[in-house]
């Protein structure tokens, strides 16, 4: 596989330069020197060969790696996949909070599965590849991603539609329009006009008297309206509602034959800014969190037993056929367990 422009050998040591070679290992290169001796009556050709010791050409000393497919975010997958490309084979080194049992990289795309991660925001994860010659690649910083707490049964990011990203009950939009969301991105929230706009979600979102957590972002300047409800048109058969009161405060009420736990925010929230609300049923009552911090607790009347046959509505009260909400909503999450204070705070600060 080797050649050279040098074609003459002299007695003693000879240095030659091989013609350009591609990257790779060369084990079949030989050199042959020959000479013809002439006499008066004959010619004799003498020759000798040697095999060049195997050698490797590697023109790039710095392997390159790059992100191909980021981790899906936010998501409740605690062992997410990640894909990156590499220009060399080698050993993978992980940095930050992420690890994997995959320790070898191949040329082209590589998909790895991260070892089990706790819920939270991951912004410090890195990958590096070292080839067989000891050359280290660039350090690839993995795009920040969020692992949601377990127990998430419904998630509505409202990114372009009212479909459930997690869960099976898609929302049906009636009048409400896509708007700028809490991250100041277009078409990532829904706006309600307070006249006839609402979003209807099917029955069975929450049922029974077990633990639950409801988290939602709101933005309003209105004095009143029903933001989120799971209420039937007749009777008081196990329900809840998130109510914007005339003084701008938020009230969360539960009812089954009589009022169960209910809480009212300590401050008005109709200031035209985005606010994060979390309502948690646990033990013998419930709690309300405002912008990641505990705001109110009520254990005086016990837990509510919700019915599975009642639909969920955003921006509207099905029982009263009105009480329409004026404002925006974003990022609705519903869990079938009681989130801890630290989990709610983490979601407030980090969830997409």
HELIX and SHEET records of a PDB file:
HELIX    1   1 UNK A  341  UNK A  350  1                                  10    
SHEET    1   A 2 UNK A  24  UNK A  26  0                                        
SHEET    2   A 2 UNK A  55  UNK A  57 -1                                        
SHEET    1   B 2 UNK A  30  UNK A  38  0                                        
SHEET    2   B 2 UNK A  43  UNK A  51 -1                                        
SHEET    1   C 3 UNK A  65  UNK A  69  0                                        
SHEET    2   C 3 UNK A  81  UNK A  86 -1                                        
SHEET    3   C 3 UNK A 108  UNK A 113 -1                                        
SHEET    1   D 4 UNK A 104  UNK A 105  0                                        
SHEET    2   D 4 UNK A  90  UNK A  95 -1                                        
SHEET    3   D 4 UNK A 126  UNK A 130 -1                                        
SHEET    4   D 4 UNK A 140  UNK A 141 -1                                        
SHEET    1   E 2 UNK A 120  UNK A 122  0                                        
SHEET    2   E 2 UNK A 145  UNK A 147 -1                                        
SHEET    1   F 4 UNK A 152  UNK A 156  0                                        
SHEET    2   F 4 UNK A 326  UNK A 335 -1                                        
SHEET    3   F 4 UNK A 189  UNK A 193 -1                                        
SHEET    4   F 4 UNK A 177  UNK A 179 -1                                        
SHEET    1   G 6 UNK A 152  UNK A 156  0                                        
SHEET    2   G 6 UNK A 326  UNK A 335 -1                                        
SHEET    3   G 6 UNK A 212  UNK A 219 -1                                        
SHEET    4   G 6 UNK A 274  UNK A 282 -1                                        
SHEET    5   G 6 UNK A 285  UNK A 290 -1                                        
SHEET    6   G 6 UNK A 293  UNK A 298 -1                                        
SHEET    1   H 7 UNK A 172  UNK A 174  0                                        
SHEET    2   H 7 UNK A 198  UNK A 203 -1                                        
SHEET    3   H 7 UNK A 311  UNK A 314 -1                                        
SHEET    4   H 7 UNK A 225  UNK A 230 -1                                        
SHEET    5   H 7 UNK A 237  UNK A 244 -1                                        
SHEET    6   H 7 UNK A 250  UNK A 256 -1                                        
SHEET    7   H 7 UNK A 259  UNK A 264 -1                                        
END                                                                             
